[in-house]
Amino acid sequence: MADIDLKDPLSGGVITVDESVVALFENHGYQRVKKATTRRGKGDDTAADAG
């Protein structure tokens, strides 16, 4: 099973859950964090996305 990053709708923070429970979190408003695959080598851009 893979880990999936989800964005908390209230705090804007990101949590990582197992894909087997993603549907439960999505039902409560969590959204999947899109992984940036085109900007490799420029560091982690999740802080900018949270902004």
CHARMM internal coordinates of N, CA and C (Angstrom, degrees):
IC EDIT
DIST 1 N 1 CA 1.4636
DIST 1 CA 1 C 1.5350
ANGL 1 N 1 CA 1 C 109.91
DIST 1 C 2 N 1.3001
ANGL 1 CA 1 C 2 N 114.71
DIHE 1 N 1 CA 1 C 2 N 143.02
DIST 2 N 2 CA 1.4587
ANGL 1 C 2 N 2 CA 119.77
DIHE 1 CA 1 C 2 N 2 CA -178.53
DIST 2 CA 2 C 1.5249
ANGL 2 N 2 CA 2 C 110.57
DIHE 1 C 2 N 2 CA 2 C -98.06
DIST 2 C 3 N 1.3202
ANGL 2 CA 2 C 3 N 115.06
DIHE 2 N 2 CA 2 C 3 N 155.40
DIST 3 N 3 CA 1.4528
ANGL 2 C 3 N 3 CA 120.68
DIHE 2 CA 2 C 3 N 3 CA 175.10
DIST 3 CA 3 C 1.5274
ANGL 3 N 3 CA 3 C 108.26
DIHE 2 C 3 N 3 CA 3 C -89.79
DIST 3 C 4 N 1.3200
ANGL 3 CA 3 C 4 N 115.96
DIHE 3 N 3 CA 3 C 4 N 139.23
DIST 4 N 4 CA 1.4617
ANGL 3 C 4 N 4 CA 122.16
DIHE 3 CA 3 C 4 N 4 CA -178.92
DIST 4 CA 4 C 1.5269
ANGL 4 N 4 CA 4 C 108.22
DIHE 3 C 4 N 4 CA 4 C -120.76
DIST 4 C 5 N 1.3383
ANGL 4 CA 4 C 5 N 116.72
DIHE 4 N 4 CA 4 C 5 N 132.73
DIST 5 N 5 CA 1.4571
ANGL 4 C 5 N 5 CA 121.16
DIHE 4 CA 4 C 5 N 5 CA 176.56
DIST 5 CA 5 C 1.5271
ANGL 5 N 5 CA 5 C 108.80
DIHE 4 C 5 N 5 CA 5 C -86.12
DIST 5 C 6 N 1.3428
ANGL 5 CA 5 C 6 N 115.26
DIHE 5 N 5 CA 5 C 6 N 131.96
DIST 6 N 6 CA 1.4603
ANGL 5 C 6 N 6 CA 120.92
DIHE 5 CA 5 C 6 N 6 CA 178.71
DIST 6 CA 6 C 1.5218
ANGL 6 N 6 CA 6 C 109.29
DIHE 5 C 6 N 6 CA 6 C -126.59
DIST 6 C 7 N 1.3241
ANGL 6 CA 6 C 7 N 116.30
DIHE 6 N 6 CA 6 C 7 N 144.16
DIST 7 N 7 CA 1.4605
ANGL 6 C 7 N 7 CA 121.47
DIHE 6 CA 6 C 7 N 7 CA 178.25
DIST 7 CA 7 C 1.5149
ANGL 7 N 7 CA 7 C 109.83
DIHE 6 C 7 N 7 CA 7 C -94.98
DIST 7 C 8 N 1.3253
ANGL 7 CA 7 C 8 N 115.44
DIHE 7 N 7 CA 7 C 8 N 128.17
DIST 8 N 8 CA 1.4647
ANGL 7 C 8 N 8 CA 121.97
DIHE 7 CA 7 C 8 N 8 CA 178.42
DIST 8 CA 8 C 1.5283
ANGL 8 N 8 CA 8 C 108.29
DIHE 7 C 8 N 8 CA 8 C -71.81
DIST 8 C 9 N 1.3417
ANGL 8 CA 8 C 9 N 118.04
DIHE 8 N 8 CA 8 C 9 N 124.20
DIST 9 N 9 CA 1.4634
ANGL 8 C 9 N 9 CA 120.15
DIHE 8 CA 8 C 9 N 9 CA -177.18
DIST 9 CA 9 C 1.5236
ANGL 9 N 9 CA 9 C 113.99
DIHE 8 C 9 N 9 CA 9 C -68.32
DIST 9 C 10 N 1.3131
ANGL 9 CA 9 C 10 N 118.03
DIHE 9 N 9 CA 9 C 10 N -21.28
DIST 10 N 10 CA 1.4648
ANGL 9 C 10 N 10 CA 120.63
DIHE 9 CA 9 C 10 N 10 CA -177.87
DIST 10 CA 10 C 1.5247
ANGL 10 N 10 CA 10 C 112.11
DIHE 9 C 10 N 10 CA 10 C -90.61
DIST 10 C 11 N 1.3244
ANGL 10 CA 10 C 11 N 116.97
DIHE 10 N 10 CA 10 C 11 N -52.14
DIST 11 N 11 CA 1.4585
ANGL 10 C 11 N 11 CA 120.17
DIHE 10 CA 10 C 11 N 11 CA -175.84
DIST 11 CA 11 C 1.5173
ANGL 11 N 11 CA 11 C 112.63
DIHE 10 C 11 N 11 CA 11 C -90.85
DIST 11 C 12 N 1.3308
ANGL 11 CA 11 C 12 N 117.24
DIHE 11 N 11 CA 11 C 12 N -19.75
DIST 12 N 12 CA 1.4519
ANGL 11 C 12 N 12 CA 120.02
DIHE 11 CA 11 C 12 N 12 CA -176.49
DIST 12 CA 12 C 1.5166
ANGL 12 N 12 CA 12 C 112.29
DIHE 11 C 12 N 12 CA 12 C 81.01
DIST 12 C 13 N 1.3205
ANGL 12 CA 12 C 13 N 116.57
DIHE 12 N 12 CA 12 C 13 N -0.64
DIST 13 N 13 CA 1.4564
ANGL 12 C 13 N 13 CA 120.73
DIHE 12 CA 12 C 13 N 13 CA 178.48
DIST 13 CA 13 C 1.5087
ANGL 13 N 13 CA 13 C 111.40
DIHE 12 C 13 N 13 CA 13 C -74.95
DIST 13 C 14 N 1.3173
ANGL 13 CA 13 C 14 N 115.38
DIHE 13 N 13 CA 13 C 14 N 168.32
DIST 14 N 14 CA 1.4660
ANGL 13 C 14 N 14 CA 120.12
DIHE 13 CA 13 C 14 N 14 CA -178.54
DIST 14 CA 14 C 1.5193
ANGL 14 N 14 CA 14 C 108.97
DIHE 13 C 14 N 14 CA 14 C -115.28
DIST 14 C 15 N 1.3206
ANGL 14 CA 14 C 15 N 115.87
DIHE 14 N 14 CA 14 C 15 N 132.66
DIST 15 N 15 CA 1.4570
ANGL 14 C 15 N 15 CA 121.38
DIHE 14 CA 14 C 15 N 15 CA 175.79
DIST 15 CA 15 C 1.5192
ANGL 15 N 15 CA 15 C 108.23
DIHE 14 C 15 N 15 CA 15 C -118.42
DIST 15 C 16 N 1.3094
ANGL 15 CA 15 C 16 N 116.15
DIHE 15 N 15 CA 15 C 16 N 158.06
DIST 16 N 16 CA 1.4627
ANGL 15 C 16 N 16 CA 120.74
DIHE 15 CA 15 C 16 N 16 CA 178.00
DIST 16 CA 16 C 1.5156
ANGL 16 N 16 CA 16 C 108.02
DIHE 15 C 16 N 16 CA 16 C -118.72
DIST 16 C 17 N 1.3234
ANGL 16 CA 16 C 17 N 115.89
DIHE 16 N 16 CA 16 C 17 N 125.16
DIST 17 N 17 CA 1.4574
ANGL 16 C 17 N 17 CA 121.00
DIHE 16 CA 16 C 17 N 17 CA -179.52
DIST 17 CA 17 C 1.5173
ANGL 17 N 17 CA 17 C 109.40
DIHE 16 C 17 N 17 CA 17 C -128.59
DIST 17 C 18 N 1.3090
ANGL 17 CA 17 C 18 N 116.26
DIHE 17 N 17 CA 17 C 18 N 162.78
DIST 18 N 18 CA 1.4492
ANGL 17 C 18 N 18 CA 121.17
DIHE 17 CA 17 C 18 N 18 CA 176.52
DIST 18 CA 18 C 1.5200
ANGL 18 N 18 CA 18 C 109.20
DIHE 17 C 18 N 18 CA 18 C -72.47
DIST 18 C 19 N 1.3342
ANGL 18 CA 18 C 19 N 116.41
DIHE 18 N 18 CA 18 C 19 N 145.64
DIST 19 N 19 CA 1.4652
ANGL 18 C 19 N 19 CA 119.11
DIHE 18 CA 18 C 19 N 19 CA -176.33
DIST 19 CA 19 C 1.5233
ANGL 19 N 19 CA 19 C 113.02
DIHE 18 C 19 N 19 CA 19 C -61.93
DIST 19 C 20 N 1.3229
ANGL 19 CA 19 C 20 N 117.48
DIHE 19 N 19 CA 19 C 20 N -19.28
DIST 20 N 20 CA 1.4623
ANGL 19 C 20 N 20 CA 119.89
DIHE 19 CA 19 C 20 N 20 CA -179.65
DIST 20 CA 20 C 1.5279
ANGL 20 N 20 CA 20 C 112.19
DIHE 19 C 20 N 20 CA 20 C -70.30
DIST 20 C 21 N 1.3286
ANGL 20 CA 20 C 21 N 118.25
DIHE 20 N 20 CA 20 C 21 N -18.82
DIST 21 N 21 CA 1.4700
ANGL 20 C 21 N 21 CA 120.86
DIHE 20 CA 20 C 21 N 21 CA -179.46
DIST 21 CA 21 C 1.5290
ANGL 21 N 21 CA 21 C 112.79
DIHE 20 C 21 N 21 CA 21 C -114.72
DIST 21 C 22 N 1.3314
ANGL 21 CA 21 C 22 N 117.50
DIHE 21 N 21 CA 21 C 22 N 6.58
DIST 22 N 22 CA 1.4627
ANGL 21 C 22 N 22 CA 120.77
DIHE 21 CA 21 C 22 N 22 CA -178.73
DIST 22 CA 22 C 1.5247
ANGL 22 N 22 CA 22 C 111.77
DIHE 21 C 22 N 22 CA 22 C -57.98
DIST 22 C 23 N 1.3221
ANGL 22 CA 22 C 23 N 117.21
DIHE 22 N 22 CA 22 C 23 N -41.40
DIST 23 N 23 CA 1.4664
ANGL 22 C 23 N 23 CA 120.23
DIHE 22 CA 22 C 23 N 23 CA -177.83
DIST 23 CA 23 C 1.5258
ANGL 23 N 23 CA 23 C 111.37
DIHE 22 C 23 N 23 CA 23 C -59.78
DIST 23 C 24 N 1.3091
ANGL 23 CA 23 C 24 N 117.33
DIHE 23 N 23 CA 23 C 24 N -37.32
DIST 24 N 24 CA 1.4645
ANGL 23 C 24 N 24 CA 120.24
DIHE 23 CA 23 C 24 N 24 CA 178.90
DIST 24 CA 24 C 1.5251
ANGL 24 N 24 CA 24 C 110.76
DIHE 23 C 24 N 24 CA 24 C -62.57
DIST 24 C 25 N 1.3249
ANGL 24 CA 24 C 25 N 116.32
DIHE 24 N 24 CA 24 C 25 N -43.59
DIST 25 N 25 CA 1.4629
ANGL 24 C 25 N 25 CA 119.88
DIHE 24 CA 24 C 25 N 25 CA -179.90
DIST 25 CA 25 C 1.5291
ANGL 25 N 25 CA 25 C 111.16
DIHE 24 C 25 N 25 CA 25 C -69.71
DIST 25 C 26 N 1.3409
ANGL 25 CA 25 C 26 N 117.20
DIHE 25 N 25 CA 25 C 26 N -39.62
DIST 26 N 26 CA 1.4611
ANGL 25 C 26 N 26 CA 120.09
DIHE 25 CA 25 C 26 N 26 CA 179.73
DIST 26 CA 26 C 1.5227
ANGL 26 N 26 CA 26 C 110.89
DIHE 25 C 26 N 26 CA 26 C -63.15
DIST 26 C 27 N 1.3169
ANGL 26 CA 26 C 27 N 117.83
DIHE 26 N 26 CA 26 C 27 N -31.53
DIST 27 N 27 CA 1.4621
ANGL 26 C 27 N 27 CA 121.24
DIHE 26 CA 26 C 27 N 27 CA 177.42
DIST 27 CA 27 C 1.5199
ANGL 27 N 27 CA 27 C 111.99
DIHE 26 C 27 N 27 CA 27 C -66.46
DIST 27 C 28 N 1.3390
ANGL 27 CA 27 C 28 N 116.37
DIHE 27 N 27 CA 27 C 28 N -19.38
DIST 28 N 28 CA 1.4653
ANGL 27 C 28 N 28 CA 121.10
DIHE 27 CA 27 C 28 N 28 CA -179.36
DIST 28 CA 28 C 1.5231
ANGL 28 N 28 CA 28 C 111.47
DIHE 27 C 28 N 28 CA 28 C -104.93
DIST 28 C 29 N 1.3164
ANGL 28 CA 28 C 29 N 117.33
DIHE 28 N 28 CA 28 C 29 N 18.23
DIST 29 N 29 CA 1.4591
ANGL 28 C 29 N 29 CA 120.80
DIHE 28 CA 28 C 29 N 29 CA 172.22
DIST 29 CA 29 C 1.5089
ANGL 29 N 29 CA 29 C 116.06
DIHE 28 C 29 N 29 CA 29 C 96.10
DIST 29 C 30 N 1.3300
ANGL 29 CA 29 C 30 N 117.64
DIHE 29 N 29 CA 29 C 30 N -0.58
DIST 30 N 30 CA 1.4622
ANGL 29 C 30 N 30 CA 118.98
DIHE 29 CA 29 C 30 N 30 CA 177.17
DIST 30 CA 30 C 1.5248
ANGL 30 N 30 CA 30 C 109.04
DIHE 29 C 30 N 30 CA 30 C -72.36
DIST 30 C 31 N 1.3301
ANGL 30 CA 30 C 31 N 116.11
DIHE 30 N 30 CA 30 C 31 N 146.59
DIST 31 N 31 CA 1.4569
ANGL 30 C 31 N 31 CA 120.49
DIHE 30 CA 30 C 31 N 31 CA 179.45
DIST 31 CA 31 C 1.5205
ANGL 31 N 31 CA 31 C 110.23
DIHE 30 C 31 N 31 CA 31 C -121.90
DIST 31 C 32 N 1.3215
ANGL 31 CA 31 C 32 N 115.63
DIHE 31 N 31 CA 31 C 32 N 144.79
DIST 32 N 32 CA 1.4667
ANGL 31 C 32 N 32 CA 119.99
DIHE 31 CA 31 C 32 N 32 CA 178.08
DIST 32 CA 32 C 1.5156
ANGL 32 N 32 CA 32 C 109.84
DIHE 31 C 32 N 32 CA 32 C -66.81
DIST 32 C 33 N 1.3291
ANGL 32 CA 32 C 33 N 114.91
DIHE 32 N 32 CA 32 C 33 N 137.81
DIST 33 N 33 CA 1.4529
ANGL 32 C 33 N 33 CA 120.38
DIHE 32 CA 32 C 33 N 33 CA 176.03
DIST 33 CA 33 C 1.5268
ANGL 33 N 33 CA 33 C 107.66
DIHE 32 C 33 N 33 CA 33 C -84.81
DIST 33 C 34 N 1.3106
ANGL 33 CA 33 C 34 N 115.61
DIHE 33 N 33 CA 33 C 34 N 125.51
DIST 34 N 34 CA 1.4601
ANGL 33 C 34 N 34 CA 119.91
DIHE 33 CA 33 C 34 N 34 CA 179.53
DIST 34 CA 34 C 1.5280
ANGL 34 N 34 CA 34 C 108.78
DIHE 33 C 34 N 34 CA 34 C -77.70
DIST 34 C 35 N 1.3085
ANGL 34 CA 34 C 35 N 115.03
DIHE 34 N 34 CA 34 C 35 N 126.10
DIST 35 N 35 CA 1.4598
ANGL 34 C 35 N 35 CA 119.46
DIHE 34 CA 34 C 35 N 35 CA 178.12
DIST 35 CA 35 C 1.5255
ANGL 35 N 35 CA 35 C 109.10
DIHE 34 C 35 N 35 CA 35 C -81.04
DIST 35 C 36 N 1.3175
ANGL 35 CA 35 C 36 N 116.32
DIHE 35 N 35 CA 35 C 36 N 130.22
DIST 36 N 36 CA 1.4620
ANGL 35 C 36 N 36 CA 120.25
DIHE 35 CA 35 C 36 N 36 CA 178.15
DIST 36 CA 36 C 1.5191
ANGL 36 N 36 CA 36 C 108.82
DIHE 35 C 36 N 36 CA 36 C -79.77
DIST 36 C 37 N 1.3150
ANGL 36 CA 36 C 37 N 115.38
DIHE 36 N 36 CA 36 C 37 N 116.97
DIST 37 N 37 CA 1.4581
ANGL 36 C 37 N 37 CA 119.48
DIHE 36 CA 36 C 37 N 37 CA -177.93
DIST 37 CA 37 C 1.5231
ANGL 37 N 37 CA 37 C 111.58
DIHE 36 C 37 N 37 CA 37 C -107.82
DIST 37 C 38 N 1.3284
ANGL 37 CA 37 C 38 N 117.03
DIHE 37 N 37 CA 37 C 38 N -11.34
DIST 38 N 38 CA 1.4574
ANGL 37 C 38 N 38 CA 118.99
DIHE 37 CA 37 C 38 N 38 CA -176.81
DIST 38 CA 38 C 1.5169
ANGL 38 N 38 CA 38 C 112.27
DIHE 37 C 38 N 38 CA 38 C -91.26
DIST 38 C 39 N 1.3262
ANGL 38 CA 38 C 39 N 118.04
DIHE 38 N 38 CA 38 C 39 N -18.86
DIST 39 N 39 CA 1.4578
ANGL 38 C 39 N 39 CA 120.17
DIHE 38 CA 38 C 39 N 39 CA -177.42
DIST 39 CA 39 C 1.5183
ANGL 39 N 39 CA 39 C 110.33
DIHE 38 C 39 N 39 CA 39 C -108.71
DIST 39 C 40 N 1.2932
ANGL 39 CA 39 C 40 N 116.69
DIHE 39 N 39 CA 39 C 40 N 65.92
DIST 40 N 40 CA 1.4554
ANGL 39 C 40 N 40 CA 120.78
DIHE 39 CA 39 C 40 N 40 CA -178.66
DIST 40 CA 40 C 1.5194
ANGL 40 N 40 CA 40 C 110.62
DIHE 39 C 40 N 40 CA 40 C -78.26
DIST 40 C 41 N 1.3265
ANGL 40 CA 40 C 41 N 115.85
DIHE 40 N 40 CA 40 C 41 N 146.52
DIST 41 N 41 CA 1.4540
ANGL 40 C 41 N 41 CA 120.59
DIHE 40 CA 40 C 41 N 41 CA 175.00
DIST 41 CA 41 C 1.5115
ANGL 41 N 41 CA 41 C 114.17
DIHE 40 C 41 N 41 CA 41 C 83.36
DIST 41 C 42 N 1.3229
ANGL 41 CA 41 C 42 N 117.66
DIHE 41 N 41 CA 41 C 42 N 4.09
DIST 42 N 42 CA 1.4565
ANGL 41 C 42 N 42 CA 119.60
DIHE 41 CA 41 C 42 N 42 CA 180.00
DIST 42 CA 42 C 1.5223
ANGL 42 N 42 CA 42 C 111.81
DIHE 41 C 42 N 42 CA 42 C -108.56
DIST 42 C 43 N 1.2981
ANGL 42 CA 42 C 43 N 116.66
DIHE 42 N 42 CA 42 C 43 N 18.90
DIST 43 N 43 CA 1.4582
ANGL 42 C 43 N 43 CA 119.59
DIHE 42 CA 42 C 43 N 43 CA 177.47
DIST 43 CA 43 C 1.5116
ANGL 43 N 43 CA 43 C 112.77
DIHE 42 C 43 N 43 CA 43 C 84.64
DIST 43 C 44 N 1.2990
ANGL 43 CA 43 C 44 N 115.27
DIHE 43 N 43 CA 43 C 44 N -177.31
DIST 44 N 44 CA 1.4555
ANGL 43 C 44 N 44 CA 121.73
DIHE 43 CA 43 C 44 N 44 CA -176.99
DIST 44 CA 44 C 1.5259
ANGL 44 N 44 CA 44 C 109.03
DIHE 43 C 44 N 44 CA 44 C -85.38
DIST 44 C 45 N 1.3396
ANGL 44 CA 44 C 45 N 117.07
DIHE 44 N 44 CA 44 C 45 N 124.52
DIST 45 N 45 CA 1.4555
ANGL 44 C 45 N 45 CA 119.98
DIHE 44 CA 44 C 45 N 45 CA -176.83
DIST 45 CA 45 C 1.5232
ANGL 45 N 45 CA 45 C 112.92
DIHE 44 C 45 N 45 CA 45 C -101.43
DIST 45 C 46 N 1.3374
ANGL 45 CA 45 C 46 N 117.85
DIHE 45 N 45 CA 45 C 46 N 15.16
DIST 46 N 46 CA 1.4573
ANGL 45 C 46 N 46 CA 118.69
DIHE 45 CA 45 C 46 N 46 CA -177.91
DIST 46 CA 46 C 1.5234
ANGL 46 N 46 CA 46 C 111.84
DIHE 45 C 46 N 46 CA 46 C -68.60
DIST 46 C 47 N 1.3252
ANGL 46 CA 46 C 47 N 118.77
DIHE 46 N 46 CA 46 C 47 N -29.22
DIST 47 N 47 CA 1.4570
ANGL 46 C 47 N 47 CA 120.87
DIHE 46 CA 46 C 47 N 47 CA 179.27
DIST 47 CA 47 C 1.5279
ANGL 47 N 47 CA 47 C 109.92
DIHE 46 C 47 N 47 CA 47 C -64.91
DIST 47 C 48 N 1.3142
ANGL 47 CA 47 C 48 N 117.21
DIHE 47 N 47 CA 47 C 48 N -39.65
DIST 48 N 48 CA 1.4604
ANGL 47 C 48 N 48 CA 121.05
DIHE 47 CA 47 C 48 N 48 CA 179.00
DIST 48 CA 48 C 1.5263
ANGL 48 N 48 CA 48 C 110.47
DIHE 47 C 48 N 48 CA 48 C -67.83
DIST 48 C 49 N 1.3186
ANGL 48 CA 48 C 49 N 116.67
DIHE 48 N 48 CA 48 C 49 N -36.55
DIST 49 N 49 CA 1.4565
ANGL 48 C 49 N 49 CA 119.99
DIHE 48 CA 48 C 49 N 49 CA 179.96
DIST 49 CA 49 C 1.5254
ANGL 49 N 49 CA 49 C 112.29
DIHE 48 C 49 N 49 CA 49 C -67.39
DIST 49 C 50 N 1.3353
ANGL 49 CA 49 C 50 N 117.11
DIHE 49 N 49 CA 49 C 50 N -31.77
DIST 50 N 50 CA 1.4516
ANGL 49 C 50 N 50 CA 121.30
DIHE 49 CA 49 C 50 N 50 CA -176.26
DIST 50 CA 50 C 1.5258
ANGL 50 N 50 CA 50 C 111.57
DIHE 49 C 50 N 50 CA 50 C -71.85
DIST 50 C 51 N 1.3297
ANGL 50 CA 50 C 51 N 116.21
DIHE 50 N 50 CA 50 C 51 N -24.59
DIST 51 N 51 CA 1.4327
ANGL 50 C 51 N 51 CA 125.16
DIHE 50 CA 50 C 51 N 51 CA -171.79
DIST 51 CA 51 C 1.4548
ANGL 51 N 51 CA 51 C 120.80
DIHE 50 C 51 N 51 CA 51 C -47.72
END
COOR INIT
IC SEED 1 N 1 CA 1 C
IC BUILD
